[in-house]
Amino acid sequence: MSVSPARSDIECAGICASKLGCRHFRFAVESLSCALYDAGSGGAGGTSEVAAFEADATNCPYMATLGDRSFCTFQERNSASVSFERTWTEYEAGFGDGSNFWIGEWRSFCLLMYQ
């Protein structure tokens, strides 16, 4: 196990994904630290696992298809019906409706890191 400074669980996941052998991580908000665990440790209770992530309707609710290719739309804004003036927590989770939305930091991170 090793420990790195981090500001959020998303940053902690990114640190783990960039470290060779890291399979699990635990973010501690009190100390703003990220505990990284290798594959051999199996991860202690309460850790999150870094795993392959593919775009599909489950993790990318706004899929677009062009011919035989599919694309994940991260953000779309067509009107002022949905306010984008949100808290950081809402940006992490994602928000919106079918025509005005942001898919969220965690989904964005996973789709970009594992493709």
C-alpha positions, 0 to 999 in steps of 0.5 A, a space after each residue: 500500500 502507498 499513500 498519495 495526496 488527493 482532493 477527491 475520490 475522482 482524483 484518487 481513482 485517476 492516481 490509481 489508474 496511472 500507477 502500474 499495479 494499482 487495483 484498489 484505492 480508498 480516498 480519505 476526505 478528512 486527510 485528503 489522502 488516497 491509499 493505493 493497493 496493488 493487485 496482491 493486496 486484494 483491497 481492504 473493505 471500503 476500497 473502490 476497484 479500478 476496472 475496465 469500463 466500456 460505453 453502453 446505455 448503463 454508463 452513458 445514457 446519451 448514446 448517439 449512433 452514426 452508421 456502425 459507430 456509437 458515441 457518448 455525448 458528455 454534455 448538451 445544452 439546447 435551452 435554459 430549461 435545466 440550470 447548469 449552475 450546480 454544486 460540485 457534487 451535482 457535477 460529479 454525479 451528473 444531471 439533466 434531461 434528454 436535451 440539456 445534461 452533463 453526464 458527470 465527472 465519474 462517468 467522464 473519467 471512466 470513459 476517457 481512462 479506459 477506452 
